């Protein structure tokens, strides 16, 4: 997997104050491309357990990777930046 390939994981968004993280993660979870751990359950041991379960099962990893790619929006950050810059110029 190269850096441009979505991986079956969802990271935290710095500064997110509402339910943005969960809503963003649910897209991947619903597609089968991620596992969601709620903050109160996200202990180091649980994270290790989930990672081992995914990484230790190559079929599951491949299915999750394909699912994540199915909902990926390559270039989304660039598109958003272009929109913001266009608005700033007006």
Buried (B, 14 or more C-beta within 10 A) or exposed (E): EEEEEBBBBBEEEEEEEEEEBBEBBBBBBEBBBBBBBEEEEEEEEEEEEBEEEBEEEEEBBEBBBBBBBEBBEEEEEEEEEEEEEEEEEE
